[in-house]
Amino acid sequence: MKLIKLIAPLAALAMVACGPTPSNTPNDPEGNGFKVKASTLVIAADGQDAVQFTATFDGVALLASDVTATVNGEAAELPELKFSTTTAGKYAIEFGYKEHKSEIFNIEAVKAGGLDLSPNDEQGLTLRATTTVFQKNVDECLIIVRYKGEVIDPSKVTFYDLDSNEEVVLESKDVTDVNGDTYKLAIYAPTEIGTRSIWAGRNSGPGDSRDKPLTLTAVDFAIPSRAIDPDPANTSFKKRMFITQFTGTECGYCPFFIAALHTLSEEEDYNDNYVLAAVHTYSSNDPMYPVDYSDVDKTFGVSQYPTVICDMKVSLSNAGYERNLSQLHNQINNSVAEPAKAGISAKIDYADGFIVARATVKAAEEGNYRIGAWLVEDDIHGMQYNNGCKVEGVDFNTHEAALRIPDSKPDGSSHYAGHLLGTLAAGELSDYVFVMEMKEDANNIDNPKKHWKSENCRLIFFVTVETASGTYVTNVVENDNLTQTITFEYK
């Protein structure tokens, strides 16, 4: 069994100078005595997902150093009262405080892949990290260095900071992968918040990764743990269609789709069967123009406005308000008629200008899956050009679901279809941690391109699956705010 301290959950333990003085009050259900709680009973056996335990005596928080722990009957150290493992199986965990014992927690660690360090088809010198988002002074990650697809000892390269080109010295350790082979990997453990990019160059011979740096982000709060699955054996998910609306305030014909989408949002039979993201790439004068992501329209092959793309598969052009609404009805009906091949859950936190979200995909059938997260903002004012669309009750100048950040384009990729999770078997889970930096700037409060309102922002998560004819969205979910947990939604 291998215990790894890697990711801390959201809830932090109260810190006290020492353990409380025991009283003569025995354990009881009213909160006195020795009590231990667990954040979850099921985790992924990936060394990252963790159970967070909290321990109290007479209502006063205990530290990890105050208690003893056994795992499957053997004494174990659980730093910060967290348990994680890379070995799938069942673990009976019990805690003790002086003469008191806790209940036995039966934790199940489910198979969730693991490190496969066997040779692959990567070209040149590459760097990969086991995770790219950290809590400073708490978390660490492993950096995998490959040359021509084979893992090499990190001592054979020199690491550099991309901005300063100064050398970065990293320690290393031996790691055994899923195939039972042992490799030496570099360790990165951040001590300051912020984003840093690292590249490497070979010490002997040509080859460096300067054009493909590894970007790592440290935040000052705990990385969200995996959302609890309310029905672990279930793989029958609620299905929604993902609508990507390519639009713009200076597009005179775009109101014909804006009005149709407004009507759709008010129809009881349809409003819970789709998720919308509006991409304002028609003109850079648009207050919602995605300055840093202006290639989204070209990536999706958009050449005319308005264009609406359903599930990243079917493209719709403007045919007038009523026809547009009919097309949307048909596409939603077709999409939700097909069973979702996967479901999505997510835990999100937002602090210090950073959004961090752990999204989990659960496969309903075996397939090659990707995951994406798009940040959108509602209630943005922008005067809309209108070439004669008149539909009662539609405010064309207030815009919803405007795309701010589309985090679904892997490094070096030409598409926004999502970050690769790989092949998942039916019922298998896989996580991806997203980090986004909010552009809230008091000096640009009157410029919607530079100043976003976090209270109006939310996240959209979608999962795509590879098919014989391409990679398409098979399900999508959204939340109402930047700290809301999304659980798997079953039929």
C-alpha positions, 0 to 999 in steps of 0.5 A: 500500500502506498500513501501519498500526500498530494491534494488537500480538500476544501475544508481546513482543520482548525489549528490549535496549539495543542490537543484539548484536555480530556474530560470525564464525559463519555462519547455521546451523540450530542457532540461530546467525547471523541468524534471523527467524520469523513468527507467521503467513503469513496475515492479514486486510487490515483494518489490525488483524490483524498478522504479528509477526516476531521477529529474533535474531542468535546467539540474542540478540533484535534490535530493529526499529531493528537491522534493515532490511526490504523489502516487495515489494522496496521499503524499508519501516519495520515498527515493533516488527517488525509488518506489517499492511495494509488492502490485500488481496494478497501481500507478499514481506517480507525482513529484513537485519542488517548483511551478513546476509539473512533468508529471504523471507516470503510473507505473504498479506493476505486481504480482510476488509471495511474501513471503509465510511464511506458514509451509513447509516440511523443517527439523531441523533449517533453515535460508532463505533470501529474497535476498542474494546480497546487496549494502552496506549501502543501501540494507537490506534483511529479514531472515526467521528462521524456525524450523521443517518447521514453522517460529519462532521468531528470538529471539529464536535463536542466530546468529553466523558468520561461520568463527569466530563463534562470535555472530551476533546481528540482529534486527527484524520486523513484516512482513505480508505474502501473506496469510495475516499472520504476523510473526517476521523476522530478518533484515540483512543490510551490511555495508562492501563489501564482503561475509559472512556466518551466521548460527543460534542455538536454545537458548532452545533445540537442533537444529542449522544450522551450516551445512547449513549456509546462505551466504550473499554478499555485493557489493559497487555498486547498484544491477541491476534492472529488464531488461525492457520487450519490449513486456509484453503481449508476451509469444512466445520466441526464442528457443535455445538448451543448449549444455554441452560439457564434454572435456579435453586437455588430451582427445585424442578423444575430438577433434572429437567433438571439430571439429564438434562444430567448424563447427556447429558454422559456419553454418548459419542455426544452429549457432544461435540455441544453446549455448555452455558450455565446461566443462574441467573435464577430467584431473586436468592438464587441464588449464581450469579444474574447481577446485572448481566444479570438480563434474560437470561431476559426477552430469551429469553421465558422465563416458566417454570422450568426452560426449555432453549433449543436454538440460540436457536431451540427451547424445551423445558419440563420433562417429567420426567427421561427425557422431557427426555433424549429431547428433548435427544437429538432436538434435538442430532440435528436440529441437527448434521444441518444443516451449520454455516454458519460456524466460529469460532476465538479467541485469548484472554489474561487479565491484570490482571483483564481477559479479552481475546479476538479471535474470528474467524468464517469463513463457509461460505456467504453470510449475515448473521452475529453473534458472541457470547462468554459467560463461564461458571464451573464447580464452584460450590456451591449447595444445590439445591431438589429436588421429587423427582428422583432419579437416581443419580450426580448431584450436584445441589449442584455447578453447572457452566457458570454464566453470569457475563457474556453479551457478546452484547447490542449497545448499544441492542439488546433481544436477546443474539443477538450483535454484528453482523459483517454480510454475509460471503461464503463463505470470508470472515473477520471478527473481533470483539474482546471484553473482560471484567472479572473480578470477583475481589475478596478482600473478597468471597471468601465471596460467589459473586455477587461473587467469581469464581474465574478458574481455574474460568472459561472462554469460550463463543463462538457465531455466529448467522445471520439466516434468514427466520424469525429469527436463530439459532445456527449453531455454538458452541465452548468452551475449557477456560481463559482463555488457551487458543486455539481453532482452526477445527475442520473435519470 
